[in-house]
């Protein structure tokens, strides 16, 4: 398979990820809190641009990803109305368990401060964790198959959201600096 065919498949998966909440409205129950938290944290770090994500927040985000995994397993049980999940949905179950294992590893690394803070804070930031949670939810709620094309689409989705939120943060930072300078000038008169 050539690069062009792979890119087309990745883009098809990307648009399927973007469209998923429209095709499966139940996803909004997962997506709405993820969007809210991501926007709130983006605006917070846009205003307080000198602050970094802390170890405790990295730990908390890791635990949230684990709990999302638990909820997705619960959802899968309810959707299939069976406890024979591994037989009925082996790929989805293995994927969810892999996400949960990753979350536990992230939590352990954050708890022990076992890797450099810049690395931990990047992998445990809200965008990273919430895109993973969203993609996992799409896999559970739809017929999406976790393959290399979906992985490529998830990375692309992360990059698009990350870049868009960085633009929002920078704009907020500039507005805040402009507003703050304006207040300083007004007070000094």
Secondary structure, 3 states (H helix, E strand, C coil): CCHHHHHHHHHHHHHHHHHHHHHCHHHHHHHHHHHHHHHHHHHHHHHCCCCCCCHHHHHHHHHHHHHHHHHHHHHHHHHHCCCCHHHHCHHHHHHHHHHHHHHHHHHHHHHHCCCCHHHHHHHCCHHHHHHHHHHHHHHHHCCCCCCHHHHHHHHHHHHHHHHHHHHHHHHHHHHHHHHHHHHHHHHHC
